[in-house]
Amino acid sequence: MKALSVLTSALSPHTSNGAAFQESGTGSMQPAHSARAGLAVSWARHHDEVRQAQRLRYNVFANEMGARLPTSIEGHDIDRFDDYCEHLLVRDVFSGAVIGTYRVLTPAQAKRAGGTYSDTEFDLTRLRGLTPRMVELGRSCVHADHRHGGVIMALWGALAEFMARNQLDTMIGCASIPMLHNGVISGDAAASIWRKVKATHLAPIEHQVFPRLPLPVEQLDDSLDIDPPALIRGYLRLGAKVLGPPAWDPNFNSADLPMFMRMQDLPSRYRKHFLDGK
């Protein structure tokens, strides 16, 4: 769930649009939807559209965040999971540019891929019983000129619709905390955020996971008064839980928190907006 997003509390209705399609629980294809004025949401239908998402991801992760991304195509963020994922896009309807994206790895495709991206960072053994109805969300990002909250809300609306239509109930992913804090590269911010969310949003022990390359939080100053990044705060408002301590991702130079959200935990006001109001 690596992203740089600014959330607002503004909610906006979604209207129908047949511009793109997504898989239904019966295997048929259903129309995606468009969001608030000026934004259109769709699922990528061909490689050219996936490439647009990969270019946006590279601009955000490499050019803005300084991530070191090994890639087969210059200026694109590409990894081995992309070919197995569905790619959700938000476009500026005036320019046609992709300004927001998520990728979604379904249970069937995770089997074909030999696992999830999260598996590479965490031991997910305790989640095995959930995998038949569990999707992984990843590589989320929003263009720097469009971080007003509307884009991320449009993405979340499409994701909620996808989950409900396909009778899926659990979402997991890695939410990143940049290691750069106040101009200094340090894990203190991540350690401090972990201390806070551990006290308030830690998942039950039967769902907790373990980092393969742990951030050494016990060696860091976890006393900073710092809030989680906006996207993580948004996930927590939606009912998400943190599954365990952060892993260190050296390529992205970030601390990654394992996140977990079940549709049944979605607060009623968000359920009404994302689902009941369709």
N, C-alpha and C positions, 0 to 999 in steps of 0.2 A: 504494500500500500504506500509505496514511496511517493510522497507528494509535497508540494509547496502550495498550500491553498489558504485563503482567508475566507472564513465563513461569516455569514450574517444570519440574523434570525428571520429574515424575510422569507415567506413562503409564497409560491405562485402556482396557479393551476396549470395542469398539463392538458393538451388537447391532442386528438388523434391525428396521425399522419402516416400515410402508407409508404413513406420514402424508403424504409428499410424493414428488415424482418428478423425475428428471433425464433429459436426453437421452442416449441410447446411441449407439454408433457406427453402428447401423443405422437410426437415426431413431425407434426405439421409445422408450417412456418407462419408466424403471426406478425402483424405490423408492429414496429416499434412506435415511438411517439415523439412529438416535438414539445419543447418546453416553452418558457415565457417568451415574450416578444423579443425577436432578435436572435434566438437560439433554436437550433434543431438537433434532436437526438436521434441517432440511428446506430445500427450494428453494422460493422464492416462486412461488405459482401464480396470483396475481391482483394487481391494483394495490393493494388494501388492504394486502397483506403487504409490497409494495415500499414503501409509504408508512411502514410501521412501521420499516423499515430506514433510510429517509431521516430519520425523526425521531431515531432513535438517532445517526445520523451527525451531525446538526446539534447535538445536545446535546454530543457529544464534541468535534467540531471547532470549532464556534462558541462554545458556552458555556464549555467547558473550555480550549481552546487559543487562543481569541480570533481564530479565522479570520474573514475577511470573505467571506461567502458570498452572492453574488447568487442569489436564489431566487424562483421563481414562486409558492410557497406558504409562508406564514410558518411558521417553526419546522421547515422541512424542508431538507435538503441535496439539491438537484436540479441535475443538469447534463444536457447534451445526449446523453451516452453512456448514461444510465440506461435509456432505452427499448430499447436494443440489448443490454443485459446480462442474464445470469442472476444472480439475487440469492440468496446462501446465507445462511441464518438459523440462529442458535442461540437457543432459547427456554428460559427458566426454566419447567419443567413445572408448578410450583406456582402461579405468577402468570400464566403465558402470555405474559409480556413478552419481546420480542426483546432479547437482551442481548449479542449478537455478530453481526457480519455481514461478508461479503465480497461484492464483485460480480465477475463473470467475463465477459469479452468474448471470445467464441470467434472463430476465424479467419473463419468465414462472416459473422458479425455485424460484425466489424471492417471487412470490405469494404463492407457496407451503410452503416456509419457513416462511411465515408471515412477510416478510420484508428483509432488508439487514443488514449487520454488521454496516454500516454507520448510519442506523436508530437508533442504540443503543447509538451512540455518538452525533448525531445531529438531530434536527427537520428538516426534508426534505420536509415539506409541499409544499414549492414553486416549487419543482421539480416534483410534481405529474403528470403534463401534459407531461413530458418527459419519464415516466416510461415504456411505451410500447416498446420503442426502446433503453432502457438504460441498460447497464450492470454495475455490480460492480466488480472492480478489488481489490484484497486483498492478504495479506500474502506473498508479494513478497520478495524474498531474494536470495542472491548469496553466495556460499561458499567462505570463506575467501581467499582461494588459487586461486580463479578464477575471481577476481574483476578487470579485465583488460578492461571491456567495451564490449567485444564481446558477453558475455552471455546475458547481458541486451538487447543488440541490437537484438539478436536472438529471445528473448522473445517478444520484441515489434513487430518484423516482423510477428510472428505467431499471435499475438493479432490483428494486423491491418488486416491480411488476414481473421481471424475469423469474425471480425466486418463487413468487406465488403461482405463476403459470406452470412452472415445471415441478411444482410440489417439492421444492427444496427448502430446507429449514435452517441451515447453518452456513455461516460465512467465516472464513479465516483469512489471515494475511499478516504481513510484516509492516508495521507502521514505524517510519524512520524519525529519529531525533538527530539533527545535525550535530556533529562534534565541534563545530565552530560556534563559540559563544563569546559575545562581547569582543570579537576580533581575535580570540585566542582559541587554538585547537585544544580541546580538553573534554574529558568524559564526565566532568563534574555536573554539567547540566543534565545529562542523561541519568546519572546516578540519583540526582535530586528528584527528577521527574518519576523515576522508578519508585523511590521511597514514597512519594505521594500517592501514586496510583495503586501501589501494593496495599496501602492502608484502606483504600476506598473501593477499588474495582477489581480485585484479584479474583480469578475464577475459582470454583471449588477444586479441591485437591485432585479429584478424579479426572479433571480435564487439564491439569497443569502440565506444561512441557518444559524441556530443558535445552538451553542453547548449546550448539556444538562448538562455537568459539565465543565463550562468555565475555562480556564486558566486565573487567575486574572491579565491580562496584564497591567491593569491600576495601579497595585501595584508593578510592576517590572521595572527594568531599561531597557528601549528599545533603548538605545543609542549606543549599542555595534556595532562595525564595523565588522559584521560577515555575511558570505554568507550562503545561504540555503544549506542543505545537497545535495550531488551530484545527488541523484535520483530526488529530487524536482527541481533542476536546469534543469535536463533532461526533466521532464514533462513540464516545462515552455517553453523550447525551442521547444517542440512539439505543442505548442499552448494552453496548459492547463491554466485554470483560478483557482483562489482561491475563494471558495464560502463564506468564512466568517472567523471569528477569531477562534483560536485553542481551542480544547477541551483538557482536561487533562485525560490521560489514566493511572490510577494508577497501573494497572497490568503490563504494559510495561514501566512505569515510563517515559512517553514521552508526548510531546505535539503533538496533531494530527491536521493537517490542512485538511479541506475538499477540495478535488480537483475535477475538472470537466474538461473534454475534449470532444470536438465534432469532428467527423471525418472531417467535412467541414472546421475546423480551422487548420488542419494539414498542415504545410508549404509545398510548392510544392517540395522542395528538398527531404523531408522525404517521401512524397507521392510517388515520383518517385522511391525511394529506396525500400520502404516497399511493394508497390502495383504494380506500372507500370512496375517495373523491373522483376516481377515474370515470 
